[in-house]
């Protein structure tokens, strides 16, 4: 996947919704839906800033942005739900399971083994869930 296409007639919100759908697919939609009853304005902020402004900037393609995001969330060590969403997004934009595993393992050098272990278990969970969905659809 390349950079999201720019449309000068789109609002930040429209662009953010489109880019989120392209990158995160169903996982992103679930995050937004989960906010509907507690913080719908926050859902709008998620559409507009991260996806409408940052992810849609020129300079990096979506694959590179997901590599950076997976690495950062792994290094944080305390963002497992968000890491799972972005591991799935990484797969959606063309990263392989092996590449995602290597990104997470690389974080052991900079964030420590506990953060890398948490990241590996998050990846294992996402990979298994995707395999189950594929098996159920077959």
PLY file of the C-alpha trace (Angstrom):
ply
format ascii 1.0
element vertex 138
property float x
property float y
property float z
element edge 137
property int vertex1
property int vertex2
end_header
0.00 0.00 0.00
1.22 3.48 -0.76
0.39 6.82 0.74
-3.33 7.58 1.07
-4.62 9.60 -1.88
-5.12 13.27 -1.20
-8.42 14.89 -2.10
-8.47 18.68 -1.54
-12.28 18.65 -1.27
-12.31 16.30 1.72
-12.61 17.62 5.24
-10.19 16.38 7.91
-13.01 14.19 9.25
-13.85 12.68 5.86
-10.17 12.09 5.07
-9.61 10.55 8.50
-12.54 8.16 8.14
-11.34 7.07 4.72
-7.72 6.59 5.77
-8.69 4.71 8.94
-10.85 2.36 6.89
-8.01 1.79 4.40
-5.44 1.06 7.10
-7.24 -0.52 10.02
-10.39 -1.87 8.40
-12.67 -3.67 10.84
-10.34 -3.25 13.84
-10.39 0.53 13.52
-14.16 0.57 13.16
-14.48 -1.41 16.40
-12.39 1.13 18.29
-14.51 4.01 17.02
-17.77 2.15 17.73
-16.62 1.40 21.28
-16.31 5.14 21.93
-19.80 6.03 20.68
-21.53 5.81 24.05
-18.80 7.31 26.22
-16.81 9.80 24.13
-18.10 10.36 20.58
-16.11 13.59 20.35
-12.92 11.64 21.06
-13.77 9.35 18.14
-13.94 12.46 15.95
-10.51 13.55 17.24
-9.14 10.10 16.31
-10.47 10.44 12.80
-9.22 13.99 12.32
-5.77 14.16 13.90
-4.02 10.78 13.62
-5.67 9.68 10.38
-6.91 12.87 8.73
-3.72 14.84 9.45
-0.76 12.58 10.31
-1.31 9.30 8.46
-2.32 11.15 5.31
0.81 13.32 5.17
3.27 12.83 2.33
6.73 11.51 3.14
6.03 8.00 4.43
3.83 5.31 3.01
1.34 3.53 5.24
3.58 0.48 5.59
6.41 2.61 7.01
3.96 4.39 9.32
2.69 1.07 10.65
6.27 -0.14 11.24
6.88 2.97 13.33
3.58 2.61 15.16
4.08 -1.07 15.99
7.58 -0.31 17.25
6.42 2.63 19.37
3.46 0.81 20.90
5.64 -2.20 21.65
8.27 0.00 23.28
5.64 1.68 25.43
4.87 -1.71 26.92
1.46 -0.64 28.23
-0.65 -0.21 25.10
-1.55 -3.80 24.20
-5.08 -3.09 22.90
-3.77 -0.41 20.55
-0.81 -2.59 19.58
-3.18 -5.38 18.54
-5.13 -2.98 16.32
-1.92 -1.79 14.67
-0.51 -5.28 14.22
-3.67 -6.07 12.26
-3.28 -2.78 10.40
0.31 -3.73 9.57
-0.94 -6.93 8.00
-3.62 -4.94 6.13
-1.01 -2.64 4.56
1.35 -5.41 3.48
3.61 -6.32 6.38
4.17 -10.03 6.79
3.86 -11.89 10.07
7.62 -12.41 10.01
8.24 -8.68 9.54
5.92 -7.81 12.43
7.64 -10.38 14.64
11.04 -8.89 13.76
9.84 -5.34 14.49
8.63 -6.43 17.93
11.79 -8.43 18.66
13.93 -5.41 17.71
12.27 -3.48 20.53
13.89 -5.81 23.11
17.13 -3.90 22.44
15.59 -0.50 23.15
12.60 -1.15 25.41
13.61 -4.35 27.18
12.55 -7.94 27.13
9.26 -7.46 29.03
7.98 -4.97 26.44
9.08 -7.23 23.57
7.47 -10.27 25.23
4.20 -8.38 25.65
4.40 -7.36 22.00
5.10 -10.91 20.83
2.12 -12.22 22.78
-0.06 -9.48 21.26
1.13 -10.51 17.78
0.50 -14.17 18.54
-3.05 -13.29 19.62
-3.73 -11.25 16.46
-2.31 -13.93 14.16
-4.42 -16.64 15.83
-7.58 -14.50 15.70
-7.04 -13.86 11.99
-6.50 -17.57 11.36
-9.76 -18.35 13.20
-11.67 -15.77 11.14
-10.25 -17.22 7.91
-11.14 -20.77 8.97
-14.68 -19.72 9.92
-15.14 -17.99 6.56
-13.96 -21.03 4.60
0 1
1 2
2 3
3 4
4 5
5 6
6 7
7 8
8 9
9 10
10 11
11 12
12 13
13 14
14 15
15 16
16 17
17 18
18 19
19 20
20 21
21 22
22 23
23 24
24 25
25 26
26 27
27 28
28 29
29 30
30 31
31 32
32 33
33 34
34 35
35 36
36 37
37 38
38 39
39 40
40 41
41 42
42 43
43 44
44 45
45 46
46 47
47 48
48 49
49 50
50 51
51 52
52 53
53 54
54 55
55 56
56 57
57 58
58 59
59 60
60 61
61 62
62 63
63 64
64 65
65 66
66 67
67 68
68 69
69 70
70 71
71 72
72 73
73 74
74 75
75 76
76 77
77 78
78 79
79 80
80 81
81 82
82 83
83 84
84 85
85 86
86 87
87 88
88 89
89 90
90 91
91 92
92 93
93 94
94 95
95 96
96 97
97 98
98 99
99 100
100 101
101 102
102 103
103 104
104 105
105 106
106 107
107 108
108 109
109 110
110 111
111 112
112 113
113 114
114 115
115 116
116 117
117 118
118 119
119 120
120 121
121 122
122 123
123 124
124 125
125 126
126 127
127 128
128 129
129 130
130 131
131 132
132 133
133 134
134 135
135 136
136 137
